[in-house]
Structure formats: structure tokens, C-alpha cells
Amino acid sequence: MSQHADIAIIGAGAAGLAASIFAAQTNPSLHIVLLDSAKTIGAKILVSGGGRCNVTNQKVTASDFHGDRKLIDRILRRFDEQATIQWFDALGVPLHTETTGKLFPTSNKARTVLDALLNRCKALSISLRTQHHIQSITRQKEHFLIQSLNGVLTAKQVILATGGRSLPKTGSDGSGWVLAQNFGHTIAPTYPALVPLLLADSFFHANLSGISHDVMLTTRVNNQIADRRTGSLLWTHFGISGPVVLDVSRFWIREAEQRTTVQLHLNCFPQTTYKEVEQWLIQAGQGPGNTTVQTLLAERLPSRVATQLAAFLEPALALTPANLLQKNIRSKLIHTLTDLSLPVLGSRGWNFAEVTAGGVPLQEINPFTMESKKVPGIYLTGEMLDCDGRIGGFNFQWAWSTGYLAGYHAAQRTREKQFQT
Ligand SMILES: Cc1cc2nc3c(=O)[nH]c(=O)nc-3n(C[C@H](O)[C@H](O)[C@H](O)COP(=O)(O)OP(=O)(O)OC[C@H]3O[C@@H](n4cnc5c(N)ncnc54)[C@H](O)[C@@H]3O)c2cc1C
């Protein structure tokens, strides 16, 4: 590979594909080369959203992300969820909105999304080169030299879209950060996010594997509430997963990596106050008959969860008649139901993480163009940046928005240079 490109894009994931398409659309006369280390493109898109690809959300705001929200807002505004919907429609991929607010292709197949992006690249004559792992990029006068085992490519401008480290078998191995560091960029500490959590073997989670229900999770750092959110929790053989767990995972992992005292507390009665639960148990206890504690709890919880929670407090409690509950046991039970400290051991790690927290700080990027403030002509996009979204299509929206800005502005800049020469 010894050739020249007007714009080289490193990484053909969501952000890189978007950047290439918008660059080519902005200036069709450009020679655009899209390089990726993977043998086949789009593995992450294909597995996303359970194989359906949650492309965006009906409402995307900076508060759906972690990072510098002022800068995130500036970036999102320039290519928002409405622009994404229209863009996909123009690509021949109409989207539909589900009750959760998530948008999926109407085909409900991630393959439709990937094929549309690749077909558009082809139609725009973008040169897509697989199995090109970029080892270094250096600046030489007016050009960048892009080095891989396949040889050297020179380019007037370079868009970095190498992702983070989530699901590394798809090619996102973190090597892009080294490329950015060589241009003077710093990297905010990185850790897996949107990832299931492991619980101690001694806990009862394995007995509930496959059951999901709504809960509230509170992350306490040094005994102060750092995050609190409600949603669906899924019990698994290794611990806990489901949307609310994925969303809180970043808080627990970040603190644990900094060796801060961090605890995760489970409330199985998210819409109910302590007093209301107490009132309910007292009234139920006054009723006739010999309803057991587990039967009573099963009125409001999946029955296996009810049994495990009661038995966790005291093995015999599940089968104890509710009207025999002593006051001190009742208050311990309410505590177990509404504020149970979960024995989190860690996360399932990068192989199961949907996204990377941390990365290149947004303050090092021009938020209007995604151009590096360190080296003009270098643009940074997508998951390699210090911004991660919650579950719900927000991370793809980040990839499309940043890809759009980088592609459009890199192409504009090249056009300006063409007119100048
Ligand atoms: C299982 C799973 C499900 C997900 N589901 C959703 C979802 O439904 N909705 C949502 O919004 N988000 C989802 N995400 C997150 C979303 O997929 C990512 O945030 C998004 O794909 C990031 O895009 P990116 O282009 O920045 O990075 P990536 O998609 O990681 O792409 C980076 C590319 O760069 C290439 N690369 C890396 N280093 C080099 C190098 N040195 N040289 C050449 N090429 C290189 C890699 O091979 C890779 O193809 C999911 C993630 C996972 C893992």
C-alpha cells in the first residue's frame, strides 16, 4: 500500500463509516480511503441491540451521556436524532420507535443497517481496505504518513475512528489511543461500561437466573449516594445484568478501579417508600389466615425472588406466617427488600462491555468540527473519545454525530485547500 488519499479514515465501525459517507457526500471529487484492521467490517453493528441495532433514541440530550455535557451538547446539536432518522431513511433504512423510546430498523435486523452503510460507501467510491491494522501515523510537511504492515498511505487529513476497547474481538483493541497519544493527546482513564456485574458465589443470584423485574439501584461512594436509577434487573448465573445494571456498572467500576469504597444497594420496591412497605406488611400481618411471608412478598415480586429474599434474611422466614412477624424481623425484612447491599466482585470485563468510559478528553477537540486542537488535519470521533452514553441507542447516536462532523469538516477543509491551490 503506497498511495495517496485526500482523507484517510482509520476504523470502519459506526463512526468511521458515517465519517466516510459524509466526507464523500460533501465533496464527491475526493479520494477517500477507509482502513480497518478487521477481516470483515461491522461485527459490532451486527451484534448490537441483540442483533437488531438500536440506531438512536427518540430523545437524545447531553444528560444521556457521561463526559463534558456542555461540549457533548454542542456536538449532538449539529447532527441530532432527527438528522439520524432522516439520514437512515435516505439510506433506505426506515426506523421505528418502540415504547422504550429506542429506534430500530423496521426490518428489526442489524444487517439492514450495516448493508445500507456499506452500499452507500460503495456507491460513493470510498476505498474500503480491510486487514489494514494501522501502526503509526506521522506528520510530514503537508501530509500524514499512515503506516501498516501493508505499506504506507499518505493523506492530507486523517479521521481517527478506532473505537475503544469494548468487545475487542471485533477489532477495537485500544490501539487508536496510542495513535492519538503520538499527536500529543491525553487519555482519561478508561474502563468498561454498560457491562454486567459479577456477584459473590455465596449470594443467591444463581437460583434466580433468567428472572427480571423492576428495581432501584443506588451506588454509594464513601457512604454518599453517587447515583440512583430505576429499571429492569436481570438475575443471571454469574450475577446481575439488564438495562439498569448496565447503566450503573460504570459508576461501580470507576470507583472500584480508584480503590474507593463503593457499594451497590438493591431496592426491590422502587416506586414505594419504606413507610408504605412497612404499612403493607403490618396490614397483611393483621389479616386472617396463615399466609406465609414468601406468599405475601410474591404478591409484589416474582415468587422465586420473594422466596430468596426472605430466606436470605433467615432460612425459616420464607415459610413463617406473615401474622407472626415480629417487629424487629419486619424492619430487617423491609431493609432487605429496599436496601440490600449487593456483594459485587467486579464486572464481566471488556469482552462483555458495550462501551468504553474514558478516552480522549473532549476539551482537546474542536466541538464544531471534531478536529484535534493538538494537530490540525487530525479528527477524532466515536467511542475513542471521553464520552459514553446510557443504554438506549445513545452510543450509536454519538458515533453518527461525531462521524458526521468530522467527515463534513474534513471534506470542507480539503475543498478549501483545492480552491486555494
Ligand atoms: C454487544 C454490543 C451491543 C451494542 N448495542 C448497541 C445498541 O444497540 N445501540 C447503541 O447505541 N450502541 C450499542 N453498542 C455500542 C456501539 O456499538 C458503539 O458505541 C459504537 O459501535 C462505537 O462505534 P465506533 O465506530 O466509535 O467504534 P467501533 O465500532 O469499536 O469501531 C472501531 C473500528 O476501528 C477498528 N480499529 C481499531 N484500531 C485500529 C487500528 N489501529 N487500525 C485499523 N483499524 C482499527 C476496529 O477494527 C473497529 O472496526 C453496543 C456495543 C456492543 C459491544
The ligand as an SDF file (V2000), in Angstrom:
LIG
                    3D

 53 58  0  0  0  0  0  0  0  0999 V2000
  -22.6960   -6.1520   22.1940 C   0  0  0  0  0  0  0  0  0  0  0  0
  -22.8640   -4.6830   21.9230 C   0  0  0  0  0  0  0  0  0  0  0  0
  -24.1350   -4.1850   21.6730 C   0  0  0  0  0  0  0  0  0  0  0  0
  -24.3190   -2.8170   21.4620 C   0  0  0  0  0  0  0  0  0  0  0  0
  -25.5630   -2.3560   21.1630 N   0  0  0  0  0  0  0  0  0  0  0  0
  -25.7550   -1.0280   20.9530 C   0  0  0  0  0  0  0  0  0  0  0  0
  -27.0180   -0.5270   20.5590 C   0  0  0  0  0  0  0  0  0  0  0  0
  -27.9520   -1.2920   20.2950 O   0  0  0  0  0  0  0  0  0  0  0  0
  -27.1600    0.8320   20.4540 N   0  0  0  0  0  0  0  0  0  0  0  0
  -26.1170    1.6930   20.6680 C   0  0  0  0  0  0  0  0  0  0  0  0
  -26.3020    2.9030   20.5690 O   0  0  0  0  0  0  0  0  0  0  0  0
  -24.8850    1.2380   20.9640 N   0  0  0  0  0  0  0  0  0  0  0  0
  -24.6720   -0.1020   21.0920 C   0  0  0  0  0  0  0  0  0  0  0  0
  -23.4260   -0.5570   21.3730 N   0  0  0  0  0  0  0  0  0  0  0  0
  -22.3220    0.4200   21.4260 C   0  0  0  0  0  0  0  0  0  0  0  0
  -21.9260    0.8080   19.9860 C   0  0  0  0  0  0  0  0  0  0  0  0
  -21.8540   -0.3650   19.2030 O   0  0  0  0  0  0  0  0  0  0  0  0
  -20.5660    1.5210   19.9880 C   0  0  0  0  0  0  0  0  0  0  0  0
  -20.5740    2.5890   20.8740 O   0  0  0  0  0  0  0  0  0  0  0  0
  -20.2320    2.0360   18.5940 C   0  0  0  0  0  0  0  0  0  0  0  0
  -20.2640    0.9630   17.6670 O   0  0  0  0  0  0  0  0  0  0  0  0
  -18.8580    2.6860   18.5810 C   0  0  0  0  0  0  0  0  0  0  0  0
  -18.5340    3.0000   17.2510 O   0  0  0  0  0  0  0  0  0  0  0  0
  -17.0520    3.4290   16.8570 P   0  0  0  0  0  0  0  0  0  0  0  0
  -17.0750    3.4970   15.3840 O   0  0  0  0  0  0  0  0  0  0  0  0
  -16.6310    4.5990   17.6350 O   0  0  0  0  0  0  0  0  0  0  0  0
  -16.1230    2.2320   17.3420 O   0  0  0  0  0  0  0  0  0  0  0  0
  -16.1170    0.7130   16.9050 P   0  0  0  0  0  0  0  0  0  0  0  0
  -17.4380    0.2600   16.4630 O   0  0  0  0  0  0  0  0  0  0  0  0
  -15.4810   -0.0090   18.0290 O   0  0  0  0  0  0  0  0  0  0  0  0
  -15.1890    0.6710   15.6140 O   0  0  0  0  0  0  0  0  0  0  0  0
  -13.7990    0.8680   15.6690 C   0  0  0  0  0  0  0  0  0  0  0  0
  -13.1740    0.2180   14.4550 C   0  0  0  0  0  0  0  0  0  0  0  0
  -11.7960    0.6000   14.3960 O   0  0  0  0  0  0  0  0  0  0  0  0
  -11.0140   -0.5030   14.0120 C   0  0  0  0  0  0  0  0  0  0  0  0
   -9.6630   -0.2810   14.5300 N   0  0  0  0  0  0  0  0  0  0  0  0
   -9.2780   -0.1350   15.8180 C   0  0  0  0  0  0  0  0  0  0  0  0
   -7.9520    0.0910   15.8850 N   0  0  0  0  0  0  0  0  0  0  0  0
   -7.4930    0.0950   14.6150 C   0  0  0  0  0  0  0  0  0  0  0  0
   -6.2110    0.2820   14.0330 C   0  0  0  0  0  0  0  0  0  0  0  0
   -5.1350    0.5300   14.7790 N   0  0  0  0  0  0  0  0  0  0  0  0
   -6.0900    0.2070   12.6830 N   0  0  0  0  0  0  0  0  0  0  0  0
   -7.1780   -0.0370   11.9080 C   0  0  0  0  0  0  0  0  0  0  0  0
   -8.4210   -0.2200   12.3820 N   0  0  0  0  0  0  0  0  0  0  0  0
   -8.5710   -0.1460   13.7410 C   0  0  0  0  0  0  0  0  0  0  0  0
  -11.7180   -1.6950   14.6210 C   0  0  0  0  0  0  0  0  0  0  0  0
  -11.4170   -2.8900   13.9160 O   0  0  0  0  0  0  0  0  0  0  0  0
  -13.2000   -1.3030   14.5180 C   0  0  0  0  0  0  0  0  0  0  0  0
  -13.7870   -1.8080   13.3400 O   0  0  0  0  0  0  0  0  0  0  0  0
  -23.2010   -1.9250   21.5190 C   0  0  0  0  0  0  0  0  0  0  0  0
  -21.9330   -2.4500   21.7420 C   0  0  0  0  0  0  0  0  0  0  0  0
  -21.7550   -3.8020   21.9370 C   0  0  0  0  0  0  0  0  0  0  0  0
  -20.3520   -4.3320   22.1570 C   0  0  0  0  0  0  0  0  0  0  0  0
  1  2  1  0
  2  3  1  0
  2 52  2  0
  3  4  2  0
  4  5  1  0
  4 50  1  0
  5  6  2  0
  6  7  1  0
  6 13  1  0
  7  8  2  0
  7  9  1  0
  9 10  1  0
 10 11  2  0
 10 12  1  0
 12 13  2  0
 13 14  1  0
 14 15  1  0
 14 50  1  0
 15 16  1  0
 16 17  1  0
 16 18  1  0
 18 19  1  0
 18 20  1  0
 20 21  1  0
 20 22  1  0
 22 23  1  0
 23 24  1  0
 24 25  2  0
 24 26  1  0
 24 27  1  0
 27 28  1  0
 28 29  2  0
 28 30  1  0
 28 31  1  0
 31 32  1  0
 32 33  1  0
 33 34  1  0
 33 48  1  0
 34 35  1  0
 35 36  1  0
 35 46  1  0
 36 37  1  0
 36 45  1  0
 37 38  2  0
 38 39  1  0
 39 40  1  0
 39 45  2  0
 40 41  1  0
 40 42  2  0
 42 43  1  0
 43 44  2  0
 44 45  1  0
 46 47  1  0
 46 48  1  0
 48 49  1  0
 50 51  2  0
 51 52  1  0
 52 53  1  0
M  END
$$$$
